[in-house]
């Protein structure tokens, strides 16, 4: 309460204005897209049926998986030192999935019957896209339950909080299971494209690689966000926590690297790596900058500093972005030499939705209790 | 309390997993040799595009005219052009090639479609149901032949469009519109098994005329539209896709992951419970 009376309740902070403007532009363009259709509003075509929205979704899902990785570590492995960052991570996860949901809704051509994915007689159990759709929807519902106490306690609803608290092990457990499922299924979606996706990225291990990548990407996002936000708020940073995050990241990075290299060697794709074309370069860049460099940082003494996991996280995110970009866009073979550059509408809808997520996060940080009091500690 | 909840989840998991496996085994596949099919002999095609025209007439698709509105001149398949003839012009060789949906025996588009808008019918055609389709365009990526097209210019409720192997004619015992119209019999309609025999007979009777391969007999697990040609299939845009059905790895993975998760989920929940008990924060969950 004190925070509210102190802060100027009616005044909107200056940093919110540009975010609000971008969000409004995005919403306007989204309505435009729904009215005029995909052909007019986007640069997608029969040669590039998926555009920047799908790439952003494929990247945002593991980043927003931060909520899932933190739940996994704290609920499954009993790491209580993570408890202080559960709330900020879960809210970030929820907003991330919100952006993904909105972009997917705008992306599907026949959006007025999007609910067909929930109709039992229509559901195709073989389709990993169906699996992803169902899991993402259910998981978003779970994130709402996980994030609800932030609002409920502020508005003074005690009973629902108790109800959530009592069933949290089912809620959190279901969230973890659904996340493991859809993070890997996101990779499985491309199993149907062995002749389209570039061989350096296509492998039967795609589900496993995407899963491991989601875990270390989520942790990277946590390391980056916690360092930036904690600093900005003047909270003391728990170094042990950062060391733990760094260790968990390095384990997953190592597993990813081992499978990736094993796959390249096993499938005899090493010559493709030595070919001086864009894909060879991208593969090297992704492997060295996105896997080896963060591993090097995390295995050095830097892991004991907050800057270690932070910078490792930055590079790991770059690597993840490249993988998702290749898999969903540049690495999908197209016989005709047609190029795709996202339209103004596509770009500013994307920016607008992400700005909206940051805006909402800012609002919650400002007016609700998202971060722990420095005085009372959980562990 | 804990026990009964866990038991319930376990029972639910088993039930769903069991149902999944049951539907799996219930789908006995018809004999692919009985499927309605077409054989296109590129060495007999004169490129007249009568097939394109017959397709338009039967399916009511709009012509794609050039600037002067004189020619129906599509360059490639589109939501309005479901079949067409293209010309390959090499240095020493040349050939026409017909494009349309290949109607795979084991289609990747059907396997991937989240809402079963694409279906493999018992007679062989791969059909599309716009009332189910959500317009996600996953089929356009899963198809190894780049066949499904999207009606980009339709503002509301755009459809996915592709050749239906004239499913509506086939079920009445009629041949496809394009095959019926072909003036040189470069395109013939029949049962898949009979057409394979015919194609192999042509190759053995005239080995100098043909590349020794019936494209589609085994390619990508077999297709219902098959090709004979005098030039390399690669040059005609018919890639070497191997002989395994495209959905094999994806469906194999789904068959492991789904029941695995449904059965494993209660186990994971139990683990969380244990962790909470051990940590002593059962009642004070950190939210």
Interface residues (C-beta under 8 A of the other chain):
Chain A: X35 X36 X37 X38 X39 X40 X44 X45 X46 X49 X50 X74 X75 X76 X77 X78 X80 X83 X86 X87 X107 X108 X109 X110 X111 X112 X113 X114 X116 X117 X119 X122 X123 X124 X125 X126 X127 X128 X129 X130 X131 X133 X146 X149 X164 X165 X168 X169 X170 X172 X173 X174 X176 X177 X180 X181 X184 X185 X188 X189 X191 X192 X193 X194 X195 X196 X204 X207 X332 X334 X335 X336 X378
Chain B: X5 X20 X23 X76 X77 X78 X108 X111 X112 X113 X114 X115 X116 X117 X130 X131 X132 X133 X134 X135 X136 X137 X138 X140 X141 X142 X144 X146 X149 X150 X151 X152 X153 X154 X155 X156 X157 X158 X237 X239 X241 X246 X247 X249 X250 X251 X253 X254 X257 X258 X261 X264 X265 X268 X269 X271 X272 X273 X275 X276 X278 X279 X281 X283 X285 X286 X287
